[in-house]
Amino acid sequence: MNKIEAIIRPEKLDAVKNALASVGLVGINVVQVTGRGAQQGITAAGPRGVGSYVVDMLPKTKLELVVSDDNTRKAIDTIIEAARTGNIGDGKIFVIPVSNAIRVRTGEEGEEAL
């Protein structure tokens, strides 16, 4: 099993969520975050044309899902396809091994708990 953390543009959340659901991956958590990467922020015009300022921490959306080893590549490819704009700031995907998962309601463990 693997935990997939994907940092994407907030406006791409619905597209990614729907794309994941269409391939049978419906269990996700979503967190609104701020951060920066290669994009290093944006420069914006000040109020009424008074100079400019840099916003170096941009709003992003973090998706978290745990999938079986067999579904890891499918999840990654689906996220990339739905989230990609081709511009800097499209995000990152991190894959983290998961040693176990337990469903609290039933006590099921491993992939059965997913």
Beta strands, then each sheet from edge to edge (+ up, - down):
strand 1: 2-8
strand 2: 29-35
strand 3: 42-45
strand 4: 52-55
strand 5: 58-67
strand 6: 91-97
sheet 1: 2+ 5- 1+ 6-
sheet 2: 3+ 4-
end
